[in-house]
């Protein structure tokens, strides 16, 4: 799996453009985008440089991310809790 941080991704159009760019390299690629975290995960058989080059050609600046960002769960009253496994102290 390839993971990217794309800080200049800001809207639904960006999500569509990045998805299309990835799929231009591998039409069967699975693309998961978290717009609020500006993160992209791609499951593909294509080479990483080919995928990142396609994203750059679409006008975005992908940076490789080494691991998925932890997901914060909402508490019963809507506030944020610590990510799973994090020590709240």
N, C-alpha and C positions, 0 to 999 in steps of 0.2 A: 504494500500500500504506500502511496505517495502522499505526503502531507505538506501543505503550503500555508503560509501566513500571507495574506494579500491585503495590506493596510489601505490600499487605494480602492478597494471594493466597497461601495456604499449603498447600493440599491438593487432592486429586482432586475433592472436592465443589466447591471454588472454580473449578477448571478447567471442570467441567460447567456451573456456574451462569453463568460468563462466556461460554462458548460458546453457551449457550441465549439469553443476553441479546443477543449479536451476531446470532444467527440469527433473533431475533424482529424485527429491523430488516430483515435481508436473508437469507432462507432459503438462498440460493445462496452466501453468503459462505464463504470459506476461512479457517479460524481455526487458527493455529499458536501453541501455548503452550509456553514453556519454564519450567516451574515452578521449577526451581533458580535461574534468573536473574530470575524474576518478570516475564518479558516476554511480550507478546502481539503477534502480527503478524496483521493482518486484510486480506485481499484482498476488496474489496467495491465495489459500485456505489453504495452508500449514502453519504450525507454524513458526514464525520468527526464533527461535533457530534451527529448522531443516534446514532452508534455509541457515543461516549463517554457520552452521556446514558443510553443503555440499560444500559451497564456500571455507571454510578452508581446507577441505579434498582435494580439487582441487589444493591447494597450494597457496592460496591468503589470505590476512588479511583484512577481511571486518570490517569496523567501522560503527556503526549506524549513519546515518545522520538524523537530525530532520526535515529538510525541503529541498525542491528542490532549487538548486542554481538559482539565477536570470539570465535571458538570456540577454546578451548585444546585442543590435541591431547595425548593421553597418550603418554608415552615408552614404550619397550619394557619398562621395569621398573615401570610404573604411576604414575610421578610426572607432574606437570604440566609441560608445556613452555610457552614463550612463545606467545601467539596468533600466527597467521600474519602475517608482515610486521613483527612487533615486533623491535626490536633488543635482544638479551638483555644487552647491556652496561650 
